[in-house]
Amino acid sequence: DRWILSRLQGLIEDVDQAFSDLEPTRAGRAIQDFVVDELSNWHVRLSRRRFWKGDMNADKQSAYQTLSTCLSTVAILGSPIAPFYMDRLHRDVTGDTGSVHLALFPESDQSQRDEALEARMALARQLSSQVLSLRKREKIRVRQPLRRIMVPALDDATAAHLGAISALVRSEVNVKEVEILRDDSAFVKKAKADFKALGRAMGPRMKAVAAAIGSLSSSDVSQLEREGTLFLDPGDGQGNVELTTAHVTIQTEDIPGWLVSSESGVTVALDVNLDDALRAEGLSRELVNRVQNLRKDADLEITDRIHLTVHADDNIRRALEANLDYIRTETLADEVQWTEEESGEPLQLEDGASVWAQVDKC
């Protein structure tokens, strides 16, 4: 909540400045990016359980108040360029029958800005994006838990940020552990010349500089990535050139058993080795997903308790029984009964596994 409200103050500043500069397109894009990427795809998605809770406790109330503040502010910010829709949004959110166009334009509240918190959350979002991209590349579904990720932190500030966000990242990318490394010597990095950027900067020296870039050591590439610049002698007799990250594309080689991603100065390695316990938990998460669909098909309320009947072969049953508490908690099942008969709905899980399940309201 504190993060999205801090970002909201930044949005107010950006939109106010864009309108002052007579740049409505810039204002609209800023609003769109905030609503889609930050408010919807991050804050609301991560707060779903808070919205779904049965009791109106302090945490649930805070979630609703935060969302209401963001939407009512967005309605005012966007009203000059989407007058009718934002007027309806403002009325729906605030319950005010007056027009949004009579509201005062918001002013940024600097007391709600927390740049350190914004930096931590930006790192969490970037790490999550990189790990999810690695999963997609290897076709490992997000519901399948993995053992750990490794992230180098070459300075105390980054290490502190990673320590503060590790629980959020673990939940977001479904890994058991975030291992923070204080050096990146375990990673082999290579740099390739960006000829378009290099040509503009180096002119006739581009060929020699590109060859020198290709021969940079992994430690040299790490230094360039860490510091942003590197002085390089291309060996053409004309002295050193100042190389920046804008002149190169940095790639990190995979480690056996790991997938590695390096982007915008952040490197992360994902352990893709699966053991029996991880596979069993992955199957349990798949079953939960299928049972939740059965609940929806039966028009059950979110808070309805159920009786769950399951048929599975011995190997799959043992895997599911190892995670029975998780299955009961997530599906709101008071009881899980195992049956030898194929009754209920046939459910296809990943890796060719299949079960039969029946959901009955308690």
C-alpha positions as CSV (number, residue, x, y, z in Angstrom):
1,D,0.0,0.0,0.0
2,R,2.8,2.4,0.9
3,W,4.5,1.6,-2.4
4,I,1.6,2.2,-4.7
5,L,0.7,5.4,-2.8
6,S,4.3,6.6,-3.3
7,R,4.1,5.8,-7.0
8,L,0.8,7.6,-7.1
9,Q,2.5,10.8,-6.0
10,G,5.0,10.4,-8.7
11,L,2.3,9.9,-11.2
12,I,0.6,13.2,-10.1
13,E,3.9,15.0,-10.6
14,D,4.4,13.5,-14.1
15,V,0.9,14.1,-15.3
16,D,0.8,17.7,-14.0
17,Q,4.1,18.4,-15.8
18,A,2.9,16.8,-19.0
19,F,-0.3,18.9,-19.0
20,S,1.7,22.1,-18.2
21,D,3.9,21.3,-21.2
22,L,0.8,20.8,-23.4
23,E,1.7,17.1,-23.9
24,P,-1.6,15.2,-23.3
25,T,-0.2,12.0,-25.0
26,R,2.6,11.9,-22.5
27,A,0.1,12.3,-19.6
28,G,-2.1,9.5,-21.0
29,R,0.7,7.1,-21.4
30,A,1.9,7.8,-17.8
31,I,-1.6,7.1,-16.5
32,Q,-1.9,3.9,-18.6
33,D,1.5,2.6,-17.4
34,F,0.6,3.2,-13.8
35,V,-2.9,1.6,-14.0
36,V,-1.9,-1.4,-16.1
37,D,1.7,-2.2,-14.9
38,E,1.8,-1.0,-11.3
39,L,-1.8,-0.8,-9.9
40,S,-3.4,-3.7,-11.7
41,N,-0.7,-6.2,-12.6
42,W,1.2,-5.7,-9.4
43,H,-0.6,-4.2,-6.5
44,V,-4.1,-5.5,-7.1
45,R,-2.8,-8.9,-8.1
46,L,-0.6,-9.3,-5.0
47,S,-3.5,-8.1,-2.8
48,R,-6.1,-10.5,-4.1
49,R,-6.2,-12.6,-0.9
50,R,-6.7,-9.4,1.1
51,F,-9.7,-8.4,-1.0
52,W,-11.2,-12.0,-0.7
53,K,-10.9,-12.3,3.1
54,G,-14.3,-12.8,4.7
55,D,-14.0,-10.4,7.6
56,M,-13.6,-6.6,7.1
57,N,-10.4,-6.4,9.3
58,A,-7.9,-3.6,9.3
59,D,-5.8,-5.2,6.5
60,K,-8.7,-5.6,4.1
61,Q,-10.0,-2.1,4.9
62,S,-6.5,-0.7,4.1
63,A,-6.5,-2.6,0.7
64,Y,-9.8,-1.2,-0.3
65,Q,-9.0,2.4,0.9
66,T,-5.7,2.3,-1.0
67,L,-7.4,1.1,-4.2
68,S,-10.2,3.7,-3.9
69,T,-7.6,6.5,-3.4
70,C,-5.7,5.4,-6.5
71,L,-8.8,5.1,-8.7
72,S,-10.4,8.3,-7.6
73,T,-7.1,10.2,-8.2
74,V,-6.6,8.6,-11.6
75,A,-10.2,9.7,-12.5
76,I,-9.3,13.3,-11.8
77,L,-5.9,13.0,-13.5
78,G,-7.4,11.5,-16.7
79,S,-10.5,13.7,-16.8
80,P,-9.1,16.3,-19.2
81,I,-8.4,13.6,-21.9
82,A,-11.1,11.0,-21.2
83,P,-13.9,13.3,-19.8
84,F,-16.9,10.9,-19.9
85,Y,-15.3,7.7,-18.7
86,M,-13.4,9.4,-15.9
87,D,-16.6,11.2,-14.8
88,R,-18.3,7.8,-14.5
89,L,-15.3,6.2,-12.8
90,H,-15.2,9.1,-10.2
91,R,-18.9,8.7,-9.5
92,D,-18.7,4.9,-9.1
93,V,-15.6,5.0,-6.8
94,T,-16.5,8.0,-4.6
95,G,-20.3,7.8,-4.6
96,D,-20.3,11.5,-5.3
97,T,-23.0,12.7,-7.7
98,G,-21.0,15.8,-8.6
99,S,-18.9,15.9,-11.8
100,V,-15.2,15.0,-11.7
101,H,-14.6,18.2,-13.6
102,L,-15.5,20.2,-10.6
103,A,-12.9,18.5,-8.4
104,L,-9.6,20.2,-7.6
105,F,-6.6,18.8,-9.5
106,P,-4.5,16.7,-7.1
107,E,-1.2,17.9,-5.7
108,S,1.7,15.6,-5.0
109,D,2.1,14.8,-1.3
110,Q,5.9,14.5,-0.8
111,S,5.4,13.0,2.7
112,Q,4.0,9.9,1.0
113,R,7.0,9.5,-1.3
114,D,9.5,6.7,-0.4
115,E,12.2,6.5,-3.0
116,A,14.0,3.7,-1.2
117,L,10.8,1.6,-1.1
118,E,10.2,2.4,-4.8
119,A,13.7,1.2,-5.6
120,R,13.2,-2.1,-3.7
121,M,9.9,-2.8,-5.4
122,A,11.4,-1.9,-8.8
123,L,14.1,-4.5,-8.1
124,A,11.5,-7.1,-7.1
125,R,9.5,-6.5,-10.2
126,Q,12.6,-6.8,-12.4
127,L,13.9,-10.0,-10.7
128,S,10.4,-11.5,-11.0
129,S,10.2,-10.6,-14.7
130,Q,13.6,-12.2,-15.4
131,V,12.9,-15.4,-13.5
132,L,9.4,-15.8,-15.1
133,S,11.1,-15.3,-18.5
134,L,13.6,-18.1,-17.7
135,R,10.7,-20.3,-16.7
136,K,8.9,-19.6,-19.9
137,R,12.1,-20.2,-21.9
138,E,12.5,-23.7,-20.3
139,K,8.7,-24.3,-20.4
140,I,8.5,-24.8,-16.6
141,R,5.1,-23.8,-15.4
142,V,4.9,-21.2,-12.6
143,R,2.8,-23.6,-10.4
144,Q,5.9,-25.9,-10.3
145,P,8.0,-24.9,-7.3
146,L,11.7,-24.7,-7.8
147,R,14.5,-24.8,-5.2
148,R,16.2,-21.5,-5.4
149,I,17.6,-18.5,-7.3
150,M,21.0,-16.9,-6.9
151,V,21.4,-13.1,-7.2
152,P,24.7,-11.2,-6.9
153,A,24.7,-8.1,-4.7
154,L,28.0,-6.3,-5.2
155,D,27.2,-3.5,-2.8
156,D,25.6,-3.2,0.6
157,A,22.6,-1.2,-0.6
158,T,21.6,-3.9,-3.2
159,A,22.1,-6.6,-0.6
160,A,19.8,-4.7,1.8
161,H,17.2,-4.3,-0.9
162,L,17.3,-8.0,-1.8
163,G,17.0,-9.0,1.8
164,A,13.9,-6.9,2.2
165,I,12.2,-8.2,-0.9
166,S,13.2,-11.9,-0.8
167,A,9.9,-13.1,0.6
168,L,7.9,-11.3,-2.1
169,V,10.2,-12.6,-4.9
170,R,10.0,-16.1,-3.5
171,S,6.2,-16.0,-3.6
172,E,6.0,-14.3,-7.0
173,V,8.2,-16.7,-8.9
174,N,7.5,-19.8,-6.7
175,V,11.0,-20.7,-5.4
176,K,12.0,-21.8,-2.0
177,E,15.1,-19.7,-1.5
178,V,16.7,-16.5,-2.6
179,E,20.5,-16.8,-2.2
180,I,22.3,-13.5,-2.2
181,L,25.9,-13.6,-3.5
182,R,28.4,-10.9,-2.6
183,D,30.3,-11.4,-5.9
184,D,29.5,-12.5,-9.4
185,S,32.6,-14.6,-10.0
186,A,30.3,-17.7,-10.5
187,F,28.9,-16.2,-13.7
188,V,30.6,-16.0,-17.0
189,K,29.7,-12.8,-18.9
190,K,30.4,-11.8,-22.4
191,A,29.9,-8.5,-24.2
192,K,28.9,-8.1,-27.9
193,A,29.2,-4.8,-29.7
194,D,26.0,-2.9,-30.5
195,F,27.2,-1.7,-33.9
196,K,24.6,0.9,-34.4
197,A,25.4,2.7,-31.1
198,L,29.1,2.0,-31.5
199,G,29.3,3.4,-35.0
200,R,27.8,6.7,-33.9
201,A,30.2,7.0,-31.0
202,M,33.4,5.6,-32.5
203,G,33.2,6.4,-36.2
204,P,36.2,4.9,-38.1
205,R,37.5,3.2,-34.9
206,M,34.4,1.1,-34.6
207,K,35.9,-2.1,-36.1
208,A,38.9,-2.1,-33.8
209,V,36.7,-1.3,-30.7
210,A,34.2,-4.0,-31.6
211,A,37.1,-6.6,-31.8
212,A,38.4,-5.4,-28.4
213,I,34.9,-5.7,-26.9
214,G,34.7,-9.4,-28.1
215,S,37.9,-10.2,-26.2
216,L,36.9,-8.6,-22.8
217,S,37.2,-11.0,-19.9
218,S,34.2,-11.8,-17.7
219,S,35.6,-9.6,-14.9
220,D,35.9,-6.7,-17.3
221,V,32.3,-7.2,-18.5
222,S,31.2,-7.3,-14.8
223,Q,33.1,-4.1,-14.1
224,L,31.4,-2.4,-17.1
225,E,28.0,-3.6,-16.0
226,R,28.6,-2.5,-12.4
227,E,30.2,0.9,-13.1
228,G,28.5,1.8,-16.4
229,T,31.8,2.7,-18.1
230,L,35.1,1.1,-18.9
231,F,38.3,2.5,-20.5
232,L,39.4,0.2,-23.3
233,D,42.5,0.2,-25.6
234,P,41.3,-1.1,-29.0
235,G,45.0,-1.6,-30.1
236,D,44.8,0.8,-33.0
237,G,47.5,3.1,-31.7
238,Q,45.1,5.9,-31.0
239,G,44.7,5.5,-27.3
240,N,41.9,4.4,-25.0
241,V,38.2,4.9,-25.6
242,E,35.5,5.2,-23.0
243,L,33.1,2.3,-23.4
244,T,29.6,2.5,-21.8
245,T,26.8,-0.1,-21.4
246,A,25.0,1.7,-24.2
247,H,27.7,0.4,-26.7
248,V,27.3,-3.3,-25.9
249,T,24.9,-6.1,-25.3
250,I,25.9,-8.1,-22.2
251,Q,25.1,-11.9,-22.1
252,T,25.5,-14.3,-19.2
253,E,26.2,-17.9,-20.0
254,D,24.0,-20.6,-18.3
255,I,25.6,-22.7,-15.6
256,P,25.0,-26.5,-15.7
257,G,21.6,-27.1,-14.0
258,W,20.8,-23.4,-13.9
259,L,19.4,-20.8,-16.2
260,V,20.9,-17.4,-16.1
261,S,19.6,-14.0,-17.1
262,S,21.3,-10.6,-17.0
263,E,19.4,-7.4,-17.7
264,S,19.9,-3.8,-16.8
265,G,22.7,-4.6,-14.4
266,V,20.7,-7.3,-12.6
267,T,21.9,-10.9,-12.9
268,V,19.9,-13.9,-11.6
269,A,20.4,-17.7,-11.9
270,L,17.5,-20.1,-11.6
271,D,18.0,-23.7,-10.3
272,V,15.9,-25.9,-12.6
273,N,16.7,-29.2,-10.9
274,L,13.6,-31.0,-9.7
275,D,13.5,-33.6,-6.9
276,D,10.5,-35.8,-5.9
277,A,9.3,-33.4,-3.2
278,L,9.2,-30.5,-5.6
279,R,7.4,-32.6,-8.3
280,A,4.9,-33.7,-5.6
281,E,4.2,-30.1,-4.6
282,G,3.8,-29.1,-8.3
283,L,1.2,-31.8,-8.8
284,S,-0.7,-30.6,-5.6
285,R,-0.8,-27.1,-7.0
286,E,-2.1,-28.4,-10.3
287,L,-4.9,-30.2,-8.4
288,V,-5.8,-27.1,-6.4
289,N,-6.1,-25.2,-9.7
290,R,-8.4,-27.8,-11.2
291,V,-10.5,-28.0,-8.0
292,Q,-10.9,-24.3,-7.9
293,N,-12.3,-24.5,-11.4
294,L,-14.8,-27.1,-10.2
295,R,-15.8,-24.8,-7.4
296,K,-16.5,-22.0,-10.0
297,D,-18.5,-24.4,-12.2
298,A,-20.6,-25.4,-9.2
299,D,-21.3,-21.7,-8.5
300,L,-19.8,-21.9,-5.0
301,E,-19.1,-18.8,-3.1
302,I,-15.4,-18.0,-2.3
303,T,-16.0,-18.8,1.4
304,D,-18.0,-22.0,0.9
305,R,-16.5,-25.1,2.6
306,I,-16.4,-28.3,0.6
307,H,-16.0,-32.1,0.8
308,L,-13.5,-33.2,-1.8
309,T,-13.4,-36.8,-3.1
310,V,-10.4,-37.8,-5.2
311,H,-9.4,-40.9,-7.2
312,A,-5.7,-41.3,-8.2
313,D,-3.2,-44.1,-8.8
314,D,-0.8,-44.9,-6.0
315,N,2.1,-42.8,-7.1
316,I,0.0,-39.7,-7.6
317,R,-1.9,-40.3,-4.4
318,R,1.3,-40.5,-2.4
319,A,2.5,-37.2,-3.9
320,L,-0.8,-35.5,-3.1
321,E,-1.0,-36.9,0.4
322,A,2.4,-35.3,1.1
323,N,0.8,-31.9,0.6
324,L,-2.7,-32.6,1.9
325,D,-2.7,-29.7,4.4
326,Y,-1.9,-27.3,1.5
327,I,-4.7,-28.8,-0.7
328,R,-7.3,-28.6,2.1
329,T,-6.3,-25.0,3.0
330,E,-6.4,-23.7,-0.6
331,T,-9.6,-25.4,-1.6
332,L,-11.4,-24.9,1.7
333,A,-11.9,-28.6,2.0
334,D,-13.0,-29.8,5.4
335,E,-12.3,-33.3,4.3
336,V,-10.4,-35.1,1.5
337,Q,-11.7,-38.6,0.9
338,W,-9.8,-41.1,-1.3
339,T,-11.9,-43.5,-3.4
340,E,-11.0,-46.5,-5.6
341,E,-13.7,-45.6,-8.1
342,E,-13.4,-43.2,-11.0
343,S,-16.2,-40.9,-9.8
344,G,-16.7,-37.2,-10.4
345,E,-14.8,-35.2,-13.0
346,P,-11.7,-36.4,-14.8
347,L,-8.9,-33.9,-14.3
348,Q,-5.7,-33.8,-16.5
349,L,-2.7,-32.5,-14.6
350,E,0.7,-31.7,-16.0
351,D,3.2,-34.4,-17.1
352,G,0.5,-36.7,-18.2
353,A,-0.9,-37.3,-14.6
354,S,-4.6,-37.5,-14.3
355,V,-7.1,-37.8,-11.3
356,W,-10.8,-37.9,-10.8
357,A,-12.3,-35.4,-8.3
358,Q,-15.8,-34.5,-7.0
359,V,-16.7,-31.3,-5.1
360,D,-19.6,-31.2,-2.7
361,K,-20.7,-28.2,-0.6
362,C,-20.6,-28.9,3.1
